[in-house]
Amino acid sequence: MVPEAVAAMADELARVGNPSSLHTAGRRARRVVEESREQLAAAVRARPSEVVLTSGGTESDNLAVIGTYRARRRADDRRRRVLVSSIEHHAVLDATEALAAHEGAEAVLLPVDRTGRLDVAALEAEIARDPASVALVSVMWANNEVGTLQPVDDVVRLAHAHGVPVHTDAVQAVGQVPVDFAASGVDLLTVTAHKLGGPVGVGALVAVRGAELEPLVHGGGQERGVRSGTLDAASARAFSERAEQSDGSLPGRADRVRALRDRLLAGVLEAVPEAELVGAPVDPALRLPGNLNVAFRGCEGDSLLYLLDAAGIECSTGSACQAGVPQPSHVLLAMGLDPVLARGALRLSLGHSTTDADVDAALAALPAAVERSRGASLATRAS
């Protein structure tokens, strides 16, 4: 969290008041929530009435996917197909799979190209096949693993031509690239605070006023009746303070982070020439400024992660462990990477706190980590 968000949250935590209560403390807390809602709305170019506060990106994605499916299918039982890109975050993919397993939905995974960008022609064909059966289209604004920006405008154009609502998970995008909810035309947009330097545990689903949504949580009817529960005024204030600050400083901050990312990539390719950039080219129109995903053939991503972690460099892989066996990232496999290369992929994320010294430290540690990881992989295969 940035200091300003910490200060805002600490100040509010020292106060009492349920925003749903009518006494003085409750009205003060309600004012904090509503002012925060206005700030959040301004940061993503939405109306305050369109901001539904949640516990974070996962809840927002679930509310968008499951809530829309249930509402749309209730109105017309033919609406059973949910079209999602094959590289969505698990918050979208697993919500869609749950609908398929328990509520009669048909989950349709849309293909992407080698850079991780949605195949728009495939989406068009799927909608055209039976428009009346489509409950929802969900395509993320930018991918969390490889940073590829998606053709949201095309998605909206194709879906809205048949009256199909569009959801986009913009968790990775807000604060890194300009996000304009109103101009994009999407019906539902997910955002979360901790990706901006705000607190963990608070987010929002931005939903047009006419969005068809059924609540997942029932209770006091807060947040337009679709997200019951006592509102967290402290988290909302810290979230909105950071969202406003992040939006105002975006152009200069994005340029600075992009320059660091490009220097990191150049250094990686110089130190390990056979390394491969994964995802879209490092172009502002195609990729998030703070994302770098590089694959090292002959390495295991997990071993690279631990070796770098021991050197003070924290990064991540997209792999998952199933039944004790590491599995390549679903994102990288959907992009067509062979499993061997995909297992050696690392995601290096840069943000507002990243410095030149951080880049230097990563470049100093990486060659030895790659060499040791390859040696370990060879020894394992030999045995």
N, C-alpha and C positions, 0 to 999 in steps of 0.2 A: 504494500500500500504506500502511496505517496504521502508525505507528511500532512498535506492539507486534508486528505481524506481521513487520516488517523485523527487529526484534531477535530474535525467535524463530527466524527462518530463518538469520540470520547466526550465531547461537550454534550451531545444529545443523550448519551447513556446515563449521564448524571441527572437527567430530568425524568419525571414520572408523567404518565398520561397515556391512556388508550385512545387512539385516534377515532374510535367509534363512540366514545363517551361524550356527553353533552356538557359536562362540568368544565371549569376553566382550564384545568390541565389537559383534558381531552381535546378541547377546542384548539389549544396551543399546539398539541401534537398533530392534530388534523391539518393545521396551517402548515406545519413543517412538511407533512406528506404531500400536500397539494402543491406547495412551492417546489418541492423536489420533482414532482411529476411534470411541472411546467419546464423545469430545467432539462429533464431527461428528454421530453418531447422536442424541445428546441435543438438539442444536440443531434437528433436523428431526423429533424424536419418533419415532425408529426404533430398532431393536435394533442393537448394534454388528455383529453377524454379517450384517446386511443391507447394510452399507456396502462397496461395491467401489470402491477407489481407481483413478482413471484420470488421463489427461493433461489433462482438461478437458471442457467441455460437448459439443464436437463428437464426441469419442470416445465419451462416455457415450450420446449420442443414437444414434450408429451401432451401438453394442453392443446397445442396447435394441431398435431397429427391426430390424436385420439379424439379430442373434443370436436374437431371439424368432421371427422369421419362419422362419428355417432350422430351429430346434428344433421348432416347431409343425408345419411342413410335413413334416418327417421323420417325425413321429408320425402324421400324417394328410395325405395328398397333396391332399385337397380344400381345405385351408386355404391359399388363395392370395391372398385379399383383405386389403389393408392400408388401413384407414380413417384418414385424417389430415385435420385441418382445413386449409383452403386458405390460412391465414395463418401456418402453422408457419415456424420458422426453417429456413434452407436445410440445416442439419445433419440435420433430419428429412426435409424434402422431397426433397433430393437422394439421401439414403439409400434412400428409398422408390422414387424413379425408377430408381435403380441396380438394385434388386430387380426392377422391372418390365422393365427393358431386358435383364437378364442371367439372371434366375432364375425367370421365369415368373409373377411376381407381378402382381396387378391393383391398381393404385393408385387409390384412390377419394378424391377431394378433397371434403371436406364444406363446404357453404356457410356464410357468416356474414352477420349483418345489418349495417346501416349503421354501427353502433358497433364492429364487429369482434368481436361475440360469436357463438359457435357456434350454428347452427340445430339445436337438440336434436331437433326433429321429423324433420329430415332424417337425423340419425344413427340414430334409432330405426327409420326406414323402411329404411335400408341394412342394419342388422343383421337386421331381421325378414325381409328379402328372402331371405336364405339364411344363417342363423347358423352352420351347419357350415363355411362357406367362409371365415369371417373369422379371420385369423391374429392380428391385433392392432388395437387402436385407440390412436392417439396424438394427444392434444390438450394443448397447452401450458397451464400454469397461468395465465400472463399474457403478453400479446403484447409483443414487444420494441420494436415501432415505435410503437404507439398506446396501450400500457399497459392495454388492456382485460383484466379478469379473466374467466376462463372458468368455465362451470358444471361444474367437475370432479365434483362430487357426482352430478349427473345422468348424466354420462358413465359413471361407475363403475356406477351403478345399472343402466343399460341394458345395458352390456357384460357385467357379471357375471351378469345374469339368464340369459345364454346361455353362460356359461363362457368368455368372451373376456377376455384380459388387457388391462390399460390402462397405457399409459406417458404420463407428463406431463413436459414440459420445464419445470422450475421455476427455470431459471437467472435469470430476471428477478425472480422472486417472493421467493426466499429472501433474507432481510435487508431486504425492503421491506414484506412483509405476513406474518402468521402462516402457517406451513406445517407441518402435522401429518401426517406420512407415514402413521402408523398409523390416525388417524381418517379420513383421506381415502379409504382403501380402495384406492388405486392399487397396482399391482403393481410398477411401476418409475418412478423419479423421478430426473431429472437435475439436478445442481447443480454450480457451478464457483466457484473461489475468488476470481478477480479482480473479480467483480461485488460482492463483499463488502468489498473493501479488502485482500484477500489477494494472493498471487502469481499471475502468469500461468503456465499450464502444469500446473495440478493441478485435479482435480475429482473427482466421484464419481457412480456410478450406484447409487442405493439400490434394492435388489431384494429382494422377499420371498423367504424361503428356498426356497419351492417354485417359483420362477420358472423357466420353461423357457428356457434360454439356451445358444447355442453360441458358443464364443469366436471372436473375430476375429483374435486374436494368439496364437500357439502358442509354448510354451517351457517355462519352469520350473513352470508350474501354479500360480502365485501367485493370490491373490484368488479363492478358491473354484474355481480352475481355469478361470475365464472371462476372466482378464486377466493373462497372463504378463508377466514383466519385473521387474527389480530395483526394489523399492519406494523411492521418494524420501522418506526420512524427514524431511528438512529442509522440503520443500514441504508434506508432510502436517501437520507440526507448525504451520507458519505458517497453513495453511488452517484447522485446527481451532481455533487460538487466536482467529482472527478470527471464525469462525463462532459460537463460544461467546459472545464479546464482543458481536457483532452481535445475537444472539438476546436477550441480556440487556438491551440498550439499545433494543430495537425500538420499543416504544410511544412513548416521548418523542422519539426520533429521527424516526420516521415523521410525527409531528404537526408537528415543526419543518420538515421538508422539504416537507410538504404545504402549510404556510402560505406558504413561499417560492414554491412552484409556483403557488399561487392568486394571489399578488401579481404574479408574472410574467405570468400570463394576463391579469389585469385591466389591467396596464400595456400589454400588447401590443394588446388590444382598444381601449384608449383612444388609443394612438398610431396604430394602423392599424385603424380601425373595420370595414373590410371583410374583415379576417382571419377565418378560420373555424377553430374548434376541430375537430380530427379525432379520432374515436374516442368512447369513452364519456364521459358527463359527469364532472366532477371530484368524484366521490362516492367516499368510502373503500370502499364495497362494490362499486364498479364499475371502479375504475381505480387503478393503482399511484400512490403519492404522489409519486414523483420523475419522473413522465413528463408531458411536454407536447408535443403534436404540433399544429402550426398550419399551415394552408395559406394562401398568398398568391396569389390569382389574378393572372395576368399576369406572374408571376415564374418563373424557373427555379431550382429548389432548389440546383443546383450553384453558380450565380452568387451566390446569397444566402450559401451556405456560405463561399465564398472571400472575399466582402466582409466578413462577420462575423469570419472568421478573421483578416483583416488588422487588424481592430479589437480583437483579443485575445479574441474569443468563439468557443469551439470547440463546434460543434454537428454534426448529421449529417442526411443525407437518407436516404430509403429507396430511392433510385433505383439502378439498375445500368446499366452501359454495355455494350451488346451491339453488336459490329461498329462501334464508334465512335459509336453513336447512343444518347444517354441514354434510358433506358426508365423509366416510372413504377414505383413499388414494387408488387410482386405483392400485398402486403397491402392497400394502398389500393385497387387495382383490384378485389380480391375483395370489398371493402366496398362497392363500387358508386360510388366517386368517379369523376367523369369525368377522362380522362387529362390534360386541361389543368390542372385544379385539382390533381390528384395530383402533377404535376411541380413545383408550387410549394410542396410540403409540407416543413416542417422539424421535426426532432425535437430538442427541448431537454431534456436530462437533468440532473436535480439529484440530489445525493447527500450523503453525510456531510460532505464538505468544502465544500459550497456555502454561501456567505454572503450577507447582504443586499447587500454591495458588489458581488458577482457579478451579482445580479439588477439592480441599478442600472446596471451597466456594459452589460448586455445591452439594457436598455430605452433607454439612451442611444444605442446603436449601431444598433438595428434600423430606425427610420424611414428614415434615410439609405440604408441598405443596400437596403431594399425599393424606395425611389424609384429608385436607380441600377439595380437589377436589372430593374425594369419598363421603364426607359428603354432598357436594352440589348436587352431582348426585343422592344420595339417597333421599334427600329432594325434588328434582325435580320429581323423579319417584313417590314419595308418594303423591305429590300434583296432 
